[in-house]
Amino acid sequence: MFSLRLSVVIPTLNEADCIGQVIDELRSNLDGKGFDYEIMIVDGRSTDGTRDIAGAKGAVVVEEPRKGYGRAYKTGFEKARGEVIATMDGDCTYPAESIIPLMEMLDRDDLEFITTDRFGHMEPGAMSDMHKIGNLALSFTTRLLFGRKIRDSQSGMWVFRREALSKINVTNDGMPFSEEIKIEAFRKLRSREVMIAYRRRIGQVKLSSWKDGWYNFSFLLIKRFKGPRDKSLHS
């Protein structure tokens, strides 16, 4: 039995510049909607006060000393108490106001997983040309190798039913977690991709376009030709 309707899980690493604004925007959009929710920050040993700011704003703060974007999400999903889980970044790029409409779509259309497409409504300057080319190339490769119509394989905003996690096999602890969860969801769950607004980030960019791009591309090849197929996320 779930004790909350919604858990919003946000991985952070030195996001003091914006995490307070992200939490404020979430509360302004979720308060008074007739259900209980939690905002969970999974922090990778920030040194700039991110955890203190989040805690002062009333968020649940979980420290995850192990490195990795995917590792942070796995920890957050394990600890989340919500029936529905939403994800976003702590850098003010994703629209908190989209969570309620996506939850309504999840219920109305009997979906299990919704991911988002940042390219349709992207604010000018929200993504560098190099980053945009890399994202489009990875998304094309994902479609080519796995035959799934995913326009934005690297988007970090998803809304899904917690119970769906037991049906998918997401193994990677790093940045490829984002593309892997979509591949698994579109293989095994009732899934959809929806356009959202995407804004300029506030704070330092943490991605390395070449290093992270090659890692993501290599992972796609390994998963397609060598990866396991039938284990769950929590196995």
C-alpha positions in Angstrom: 0.0 0.0 0.0 1.4 3.4 -1.0 1.6 6.1 1.7 1.9 8.9 -0.9 0.4 9.7 -4.3 3.6 11.2 -5.8 7.4 11.2 -5.2 9.5 13.7 -7.2 13.0 12.4 -7.3 15.8 14.8 -8.2 19.5 13.8 -8.4 21.9 16.7 -7.4 25.5 17.5 -7.4 26.3 21.1 -6.5 23.0 22.7 -7.5 22.9 25.4 -4.8 22.3 28.0 -7.4 18.8 26.7 -8.3 17.6 23.8 -6.1 15.7 26.2 -3.9 13.8 27.6 -6.9 13.1 24.1 -8.2 11.5 23.1 -4.9 9.5 26.3 -4.7 8.2 25.8 -8.2 7.2 22.2 -7.4 5.4 23.2 -4.3 3.5 26.0 -6.0 2.3 23.5 -8.7 1.6 20.6 -6.4 0.1 22.2 -3.2 -3.6 22.1 -3.0 -4.1 19.4 -5.6 -5.8 17.0 -3.2 -3.0 14.4 -2.8 0.1 14.0 -0.7 3.6 14.1 -2.2 7.2 14.2 -1.4 10.2 15.9 -3.0 13.3 13.8 -2.7 16.8 15.1 -3.4 19.4 12.3 -4.0 22.7 14.1 -3.5 26.1 13.0 -4.6 28.2 14.7 -1.9 27.6 18.3 -2.9 30.0 20.8 -1.4 28.1 24.0 -2.1 25.2 23.7 0.4 22.7 22.0 -1.9 21.6 19.6 0.8 21.2 22.4 3.4 19.0 24.4 1.0 16.9 21.4 0.1 16.4 20.4 3.7 15.4 23.9 4.7 12.8 23.9 2.0 11.3 20.7 3.4 12.6 18.2 0.8 13.6 14.7 1.8 17.4 14.6 1.4 19.2 11.3 0.7 23.0 11.2 0.4 24.4 8.8 -2.2 28.2 8.6 -2.0 28.4 6.2 -4.9 29.0 8.0 -8.2 26.6 7.9 -11.1 23.5 9.5 -12.4 21.8 6.1 -12.7 23.0 5.1 -9.2 21.3 8.2 -7.8 18.0 7.4 -9.4 18.2 3.7 -8.3 18.6 4.9 -4.7 15.9 7.4 -5.0 13.4 4.9 -6.6 14.2 2.4 -3.8 13.4 5.0 -1.1 10.5 6.8 -2.8 7.1 6.2 -1.2 4.9 7.5 -4.0 2.5 5.5 -6.1 3.7 7.7 -9.0 7.3 8.8 -9.5 8.3 11.9 -11.4 11.9 12.9 -12.2 13.6 16.1 -13.1 17.0 17.9 -12.7 17.9 20.4 -10.0 19.1 23.1 -12.4 15.8 24.8 -13.3 15.7 23.3 -16.8 12.5 21.2 -16.5 9.0 22.6 -16.0 7.4 21.7 -12.7 4.1 22.8 -14.1 4.1 19.8 -16.5 3.9 17.2 -13.7 0.2 17.4 -13.0 -0.8 17.2 -16.7 1.5 14.2 -17.2 0.0 12.5 -14.1 -3.5 13.1 -15.5 -2.4 11.6 -18.9 -0.9 8.6 -17.1 -4.3 7.9 -15.5 -6.6 9.0 -18.3 -4.8 6.9 -21.0 -3.9 4.0 -18.7 -0.2 4.4 -19.3 2.6 3.1 -17.2 5.5 5.3 -18.3 5.8 8.8 -19.9 9.0 10.4 -21.0 9.5 13.9 -22.4 10.8 15.5 -25.5 12.8 18.7 -25.0 13.3 19.6 -28.6 9.8 20.8 -29.5 9.7 23.7 -27.0 13.4 24.5 -26.2 14.3 27.9 -25.0 17.1 29.6 -27.1 20.4 28.8 -25.5 19.1 25.9 -23.4 21.4 23.5 -25.1 24.7 24.1 -26.9 25.0 23.1 -30.6 27.4 20.3 -29.7 25.1 19.0 -27.0 22.1 19.2 -29.3 23.9 17.3 -32.2 25.0 14.6 -29.7 21.5 14.2 -28.3 20.0 13.9 -31.7 22.7 11.4 -32.8 22.1 9.2 -29.7 18.3 9.4 -30.2 18.7 8.3 -33.8 21.0 5.4 -32.8 18.4 4.4 -30.2 15.7 4.3 -32.8 17.9 2.4 -35.2 19.1 -0.3 -32.8 15.9 -0.9 -30.9 13.2 0.1 -33.3 11.4 2.4 -30.8 10.1 5.8 -31.7 11.9 7.9 -29.1 12.7 11.4 -30.3 14.7 12.5 -27.2 16.5 9.5 -25.6 18.4 11.7 -23.1 15.6 13.6 -21.5 15.6 13.5 -17.7 12.0 14.2 -17.0 9.7 11.1 -16.7 6.5 10.3 -14.9 5.6 6.7 -14.3 3.9 4.2 -12.0 6.1 2.9 -9.3 5.0 -0.7 -10.0 6.4 -0.4 -13.5 9.9 -0.7 -12.1 9.4 -4.4 -11.4 8.8 -5.0 -15.1 12.0 -3.5 -16.5 15.7 -4.2 -16.5 17.8 -1.0 -16.0 21.4 -2.0 -15.3 23.5 1.1 -15.9 24.6 3.3 -13.0 25.9 6.2 -15.1 24.5 8.6 -17.7 23.2 5.8 -20.0 20.5 5.1 -17.4 18.4 7.7 -19.1 18.4 6.1 -22.5 18.2 2.6 -21.0 15.0 3.2 -18.9 13.3 4.5 -22.0 14.4 1.5 -24.1 13.1 -0.8 -21.4 9.8 1.1 -21.0 9.0 1.2 -24.7 9.8 -2.5 -25.0 7.7 -3.7 -22.0 5.4 -1.0 -20.7 2.5 1.1 -22.0 4.6 4.2 -22.8 4.4 7.6 -24.5 6.7 10.5 -25.3 5.3 14.0 -24.7 6.8 17.4 -25.6 7.6 19.8 -22.8 9.3 23.2 -22.4 13.0 23.1 -21.7 14.9 26.1 -20.2 18.4 27.3 -19.8 20.2 25.6 -16.9 21.3 27.6 -13.9 24.7 26.6 -12.5 27.7 24.8 -13.8 27.3 22.3 -16.7 28.5 18.9 -15.5 28.3 16.9 -18.8 31.3 16.3 -21.0 30.0 16.2 -24.5 32.6 13.9 -26.0 33.2 11.6 -23.0 29.5 11.2 -22.0 28.4 11.0 -25.6 30.8 8.1 -26.4 29.9 6.3 -23.2 26.2 6.5 -24.1 26.8 5.4 -27.6 29.0 2.4 -26.5 26.3 1.4 -24.0 23.7 1.3 -26.7 25.8 -1.1 -28.7 26.5 -3.3 -25.7 22.9 -3.4 -24.6 21.7 -4.2 -28.1 24.1 -7.0 -28.9 25.3 -8.4 -25.5 22.9 -7.1 -22.8 20.7 -9.2 -20.5 17.0 -9.0 -21.3 14.8 -10.4 -18.5 15.9 -9.1 -15.1 14.0 -6.4 -13.2 15.4 -3.1 -12.0 15.7 -4.4 -8.4 17.2 -7.8 -9.1 
